[in-house]
Amino acid sequence: MLIFVVLAACGSSSDTCSQSEVEVHYLGGGPLDGTIDCAPIPASCGANGSCADNACIRDMYALCDSRYIGVGCSDTFQPVIISCNP
């Protein structure tokens, strides 16, 4: 969880994702560890992702590869960051 707190405090760490995308971080080991993917914001989130909206966060966590689960969300700065662990 320390990594999530650091990400939340710093905002986006990638210049590759636009503000209209979700930044998906793979952490905690596994084959995708350290990878950052960009994905479109799910329709349930509207124009901006919200970590406070249950339907939105559920759909953003679903962006994690099937070998991972969503464990953290930061919407302090755009793009929204989702953290995925194996």
N, C-alpha and C positions, 0 to 999 in steps of 0.2 A: 504494500500500500504506500510505502514511502515514495516509490516512483510515481504513483498517481498524484500524490501531493506536490511533488516537484513539477510535474507536467501542468497541473492546475495553476500553480503559481507563475509559471513561465509563459503560458499560452502555447501557441503553436511552435513546434520545433522544426517544422518542415516548410520550405518555400514551394513545395510541389502541389499542395492542396489549395484549392480556391476557397473563398468564404462560403460558397454554395455547395461545398462538399463536407463530408465527415472524414477526419483523419483517423485511421485505424492503426493503432500501435500494437505490435506483438511483442510481449515481454515474458519473462519467467522461464526461459528455456524452450525447447522444442525446435522443430525444423524452421520455423518462421521467426525465431527470436531476433529482435532488432529490426525487423521489417516494418516499414510504414506504407500503408496503402491509402489511396484516396477513393472514396465512394460517394455516389450521389446521396444527398439527404433524402431519407425515406419520405414518401408522400404523407404519411401520418404526422410528420413533423412540421408541415407547412414550409415556409421559406427558410426558417432557421431551426436547427436542432435544439431541443431543450432537454436538459437532464432532469427537469422537474415534472415532465409529462410522461406518465407511465407507458402509454402506447408508443410514444416517440422513442423513449429509451429502450423499450423492448425491441423495436424494429432496428434501432441503431446497433444494439448488442447482436442482433441476428447477422450483422455484416461481418462478424468474426468468422474466420474459417471454421469448418465443422469440427476440427480438432481442438478448438479453443472456446473459452467462454468469456463473455464480457464481464469485467470486474471493476471498471471505473469509467467515469464520464466527467468531462470538464467542458463547460460552456461559458467560462469566464471571458474568453476571447474566441473569435472566429478564426479558423474553422473549429467546430466542436471536435474534441479528442475522445476517442473510445479506446480503452486499454483492454487487451485480450490476453489471457493466460491459458496455458495448456491445462 
